[in-house]
Amino acid sequence: MALRIHNTLTGRKEDFVPVEEGKVRMYVCGVTVYDDIHMGHARSMIVFDMVARYLRHIGYDVTHVTNFTDVDDKIMVRAAEKGVEPLELSASYIDAFFKDAESLGIRRADIYPKASECIGDIIAMVSEIIDSGYGYVTDDGSVYFSVEKVEDYGRLTNQRLEDMANQGRQVLEDSGKRNPMDFAVWKAAKPGEIAWDSPWGKGRPGWHIECSAMIRRYLGGPIDIHGGGNDLIFPHHENEILQTEAATGQPLANYWMHNGMLQVKGVGMSKEEKMSKSLGNFFRVRDVAAKFDSRVIRFYFLNTHYRSPLVYGEDMLEEASAALGRLVNNYRALQSYAKSAAGTDDAAGPIGDAEKAFRDSMDDDFNTRGALEGLFALAKATNRMMAEGTLSAKGAADAVAFLKDADDVFGILPEDAADDGALDDVMSILIDIRAELRKRKAYDLADSIRDRLADAGIVLEDSSEGARWKRV
């Protein structure tokens, strides 16, 4: 089965065929750095971290670019409130972003461009848009994109321009816009604002043009995959398409991927709302990560298909923790069991089923939910075989190898599990001591060992094959 991706541009799943065989160029819209990242950001970050991991897992050479918007109205407002320079503020939040991303097990993108470092590229693209007849300069030195010049505006949303007008930002009559739906590709500077010299006077880039220019600079075009949250489809991604095509005459991206929003339902809310800073209903990653392990957070997001909406709540994370715990316990038990197994069943059937479920699900538009169901089915089968004593050492080792291979994509299993040899040795000694105490009928001491291990998060399970241990 070939990899198939749901393409927002066409509204259907399509076979993935990269521009250049064996290589993938992927751009994912990053954050506007005026505050700490929240769990809504975390969902998109983990989703596209997973996408990049899987593409590499199946053999693609991936160039993954995620930008920082470090020039923006919100940044300037926050900087003024704090009494610092805008770029100083954004730099501090970029540092915080990397710390939070690391706490989520996010592998770094290959390139993290900043808008402030691409001003020359942005000015060049704005000039090309004007020269192509799609842009116009206003009296104050701003430059706007004329949407009326485009015949098929609305390709991602599948709406007509007049239908989208009500969703657009209304502007003051003296702004110089010719049409309320026109959008700024260059904004004339107001007194005291951060600004750069341009052919139209001092100013700064509009939001949409930043991504178009950074994509062209670092990835060329057309690129293979453009990703982001589905709240960016309109107007951000629609406008990116217009700008790039006006300047280059080429499509921006062949496949558009959008993750569903993380929603919050709070007291007094009649329905779920998108988690966002503007609504004030957000939860910072660093606060959540202080309560829940990063692997639990990753599992929570990956246990739902990336395009589906997801409601946030600590109760959901508690459920995710319990579910993941079952998978982790199986993983550790298999590692321990492989060292002393006496069974003869190599578990080829359950492992093969899990491998097929993993690959078929992931190739079906990155269906992580289906892939994880395959892992749980394997856990159920191997737990039964270990309890019955039929699983062979090879079967346990092969199951561990598959789980480690799958986890290269998910990042949800403990990294130190395979190297837990020292603890394994200590536990073997304790199990032997406890067995000897029971032979001598020193049950109080034997039970004390069991109880104190339980207090430390380690459970002993007695069976006909002897005692085994697992973490809880």
N, C-alpha and C positions, 0 to 999 in steps of 0.2 A: 504494500500500500504506500503510495507516494504521499508526502506531506501536503496537506490541504489547509489553506488559511481562509477564514472568513474575511473578505475584502469589503470594507465599508463603501468603497467607491462603486462596487457593482451590486452590493447587497447579497452576495452569495459566496459559498465556499469555492475556492479555485485551487487547482494544482499549483504548487509553488515552483516557479521556474525563475531562478535568479538571472540578472542581466549578464553576469559573467559566471560561467560554470565553476562550481565549487566555492564561490565567494558570495558573501552577503554583506551589503552595506545597509545599516539600520540606524535611523535617527529617532530618538525618543525625546519629546518635549519635556524639559526639566521644570524646575521651580523658579518662581520669582522670589529672590532671597531678601525678604524684609522681615522674616520671622522664622521660628523653628518649624521644621516639617511636622505634619500631623499624620494620623493614620490613613487619611484619604490619599495623601501622597505616597505613603508606604505601600498601599495596594498596587498602584501603578508601578512603583519601583520594583517590587517583588515580582509582579507579572512579567515585566520585560527583562528582568534578571533571569527569570525562568526561560523565557523565549531565547535569549542569547545563549544560555547554558545548553538548551536542547539542540539548537542549531549547531553548536560546536560539538555536542555529543554525537550527532549523526554525521559529522565529518566536514562541516562547512568552515571555511576561514571567514570569521565574522569581524567586521569593523563596526563597533558599537559607539555611537556618539550621543551624548546627552548634554544639553546646554544649561547654562545658568542665565536667567534674565536678571542682570544686575544694573539695568538702567530702566527705571519705571516710575510712574507717578507715586505708587504706594511706597516705594523705597525713599523717594524724596520727602514725602510726608513724615515717615517714621524717622528718617535721619534728622529732620528739623525738630521733631519732638525730643529726640535724644541729644541734640546739639552736636552732631558729628557730621562728617562729610558723607554723602551718599555711597561712594565707593568703599569708604571705610566700613560703613554699616554692612553693605552687602558682602564684603570680604569676611567679616566676622561670622555671618550666617552661612557662608560657604564652608568655613571651617567646621561649624556645628553640623552642617549637612553630612559631611564625610564621617564624622563621629557617629551620628545616628544611623547612617547607611551601614557602617561597619557593624553596629550593634544588631542589625537585621540580617547579617550574613550576606549582604549585597556585594557581589563581585564588581569591582570598579569597571566602568566603561573605558573604552580605549582613549577617548578624548572627551574633555569637558570644556568646551569653548564658552567664553563670556562675551556678552554683547559689547561691553566696553572695549574689548580687545579686537573687535571686528568692524570698527567704525568705517575704515577705508573701504572694506568690502560692501558695507551697507550703502555708503554714499555712491559707490560705483553702480550698484543695482538700482538705486533710486534714479540715477541719471539715465540708465537704460530704459526704465519704465517710462520716464518722460519722453525720451527719444522715440519710443515705440508708439507714442500717442495715447498711452493709457494713464498717464499721470499729468497733473497740472499744478502750477505753483500759485499760491494765494498771495495777496498783498503783504501779509506779515512774514512771508518766507517759509510757510509750511508747504508741504507737498502732499497731495491726496491722490488716491487711486480712483479713477472714474469707473464705477461698476457698470454704468450704462454702455460702456464699450464692449462688455462681455456678453456673448449670446447665451452661454450655458452656465451662468452663475448658479450655484446650488447643487453641484454634482454629488457632494457627500451627503447632504441632507435630503436630496431628491425633492427640493422645493423650488418654486419659481421666485424670482427676485421680489415681485410684489407681495408674495406670501410671507417672505422673510422680513419685509420692511418693518412690520410691527415688532419684530424681535430686535431690531437694530437700535443703536443708541441715538436718541434724538439730540440735536445740537442747537445752539443758539443761532439765530438768523445771521448774526454778524461774523460767524466763524469763517466764512469764505468758502464753505462747501457748496458745491453745485447740486448735490443730492444728499439727503440725510444718510443714505447707505454708503456713501463714499467713506473711505477710511484713510487715516494718516499713515504715510510711509516715512515722513520726516516732519517733526514738530518744531516750529519756531520756538526759540528759548524765551521764557519769561524772565523778568529781573530776578537774579539770585539763583536761578536754576543751573544745574550742571549742563554744559553745552560744549559742542565741538564746532569748529569752522566747517562750512560747506559752501558750495556754489550758490546757495540760496540764502546764506546768512547763518548766524550761529543757531544751533538747534541740537536735537537728539533724535534717535530713531523711534519710529512707531513700533509697537509690540510685534506685529506680524512679520515685518520685514527682517527682523533680527534672525528668525529661524531660517527664512529663505536664503539669506546671505551666508549664514553659517553652514547650512547644508551644502551649498555650492562650493564654499571654500574647502571644507574638510572631506566631502564625499563625492563631489561632482554630481552628475545626474544623467538620466533619472536614477534614483536610488531604488533599492529593493523594497524596504519596509519603512514606513513612517508610523510611529506609534504615539499613544497618549491616552488620556482619559476621554470618555465620550462627551464630557462637557466642553472639550476643545474643538469638536467638529465644527460648530458655528459659534462665533465667526472666525476663530483663529485659523483652523486648517483650511476652510474654504478660501480665506484670503491669502494664505500661503500659496495655494495652487495658482490663484490669479497672478500674483506677483512674479512667481518663478516662470510661468508660461509667457507672461508679457516680456520679461527680460531675456529669456533664453530660447523661447520657441519650443521647449521640450516639456514633457510631463515632469512633475516633481517626484512622484513615487508610483511604483506599480502596485503595491499592496498597502492599504491603510488599515491599521489595527487599532481598536479602541477598547479599553477595559471599562466595565461597568463601574458606576459610582458606589462608594461606601456611604451608606445612609445611616442616619441617626433618628431614632424615635424617642423623644423625651417627654417629660410630663407636660400635659397641655397641648401636645401636638396631635392633630387629627390624622396625620399621615407622616410617613418617613420623609426626611429631607436630606439633600446632599450634605455631607460633612464639608464644611468650608470655614475659613477664617471670617469671611464677610458675614456669615450667619451666626458666628460665635458659638457654634456647636461642635467644635473640634477637640480632639484629644492628641496631645503632643506625643510623638514617638518615644521620646526619652522618658516620659512619665509611665507610659504603658510598658516599656521595656524594663522599667524598674520592678514591675510586678510579675511580668511573664517572660519566660525564656524566649529568645529570638526564634528558636525552632518551632515553638508553639505558635508564634505570630505568623511565621511562614506557612505552617500547616493550615492555620485558620483561613488564610487567603487562598492557598492552593487547593483546598478541599472543596472549592466552588469554581465553576468554570469562569474564566476571566471576563467574559462578556456579560455575565449575569450580575444584577445588583446584589448587594450584600449589606445586611443590617448589622451595625456595630453594637456590641455590648459586652461587658466583662463576663456575663453569663455565657456568651458564645465562646469566649476565649477559654473559660473553664471547661466547657464541653470539648473544645479542641485539645486542651491539655490532657484530658482523660483519654480521648481517642488516640492521640499520638503516643501516650504512655503505653498503650497495648502494643503498638508497633515497635516501640523501643525495647520493651521487655522481651518481645519475641526475638529481636535482633541480638540482644545480649545473651539470651538463653541459647540461641543457636551457636554463638561463638563459644560459650562455655561447653555446650553439649558436644561440639565437634572434637574436643580434646579427649573425651572418654567414652564416646558412643560405641555401642556393641551391636547395633541393629544392622540390617542388610539392605534396607530400602533406600535407594539413592534419590528419591523424590523428584525424579526427572519429569513426571507428569505435572505436579503442582508448580514446579519451577518453570516449565515450558509454558504453562497456562498464564502464569504471572508475567513472563517476558512478552508473550503475545498481547496480553491486555495492556501492558505498558506501552509497547510500540504502536499498536493500533490506535489507542486512545490519544497518545501524544501526536501522532500523525493526523488525527482528526481535529484540526484547529486547536492544538495544545490543550486537549481535554484532560487536565490534571486530575479532576475528580474521578474519571474513569480509570486512569492509571493508578491512582491510590487505592481504588477498590481492588485492583489486582494484587497489590501488596498485602492488603488485609486478608484476602482469600488465601494467599500463600501462608500468612501467619497462622490462620486458623488450621490449615492442613498440617503444617509442620509442628504446631503446638500439640495436636492430637498424636502425631507420630512420635514426638519426644515423650509424651505421657505414656504411650504404649510401649516405648522402648524399641520401636521398629526402624527409626530413622538411622541411617548409617552416618559415620563421620564425614564421608564424602558428600552425602546429601546435605548435611548441615553446612559444610564449608561452601558448597555450591550455592546454597540459598543465601548465605552471607555475602558471597561475591556478587550475586545478582542485586541484592539490596544496596550494596555499596555503589554498584554501577548506576542504579536508578537514582540514588541519592545525590549523585553528581549533578543531577538536574534539579532535584527538590531542595536539598540542603536542610533536611529535617532530622537526620539521625546524628547521634553524638559522634563527634570527630574522634574522640579518644577511645571509643569502644573497642576498636580493633587492636589498640595498644594497651589494653587494660590488664596486661600480664601480671604486674605487681599485685594488684588487688586480687586477681584470680588466684595467685599463689597463696596469699594470706587467707582467702576464703577456703581454699582447700585444706589448709592447716586447721582452721577453726572447725570445719565440718568433720575432720578426722578426730579432733579433740572431743567434739560434742558426741560423736558416735561412740568413742571410748567411754565417756562419762555415762552414757546410757547403758552400755554393757555392764558397767559397775553399779548400775541402778542409782547413780547420782543425778536423779531427774531434776532436782532443783537447780543444780549448776547448769545442766544441759538446757533447761528452759530459760535460764537467765541469759545464756549466750544468744538463744533465739530472740528473746525479747529486746535485748540491747541492740542487736543488729536491726530489728524492726524499727526501733527508735531512730536509728541512723539511716533509715530508708532502704534497708536490704531485707528481703523476705527469703526465708528458707522453706523449701517445699520438699517434703519427704515422699519418696516413692519406692517401689520395689527395686529400682535400680540404684537407690541411694538418694542422698539429699542433693538438691540443686539450689542455687541462689539466683536472685534477680533484684534489680533495683525497682523502687516504686516512686 
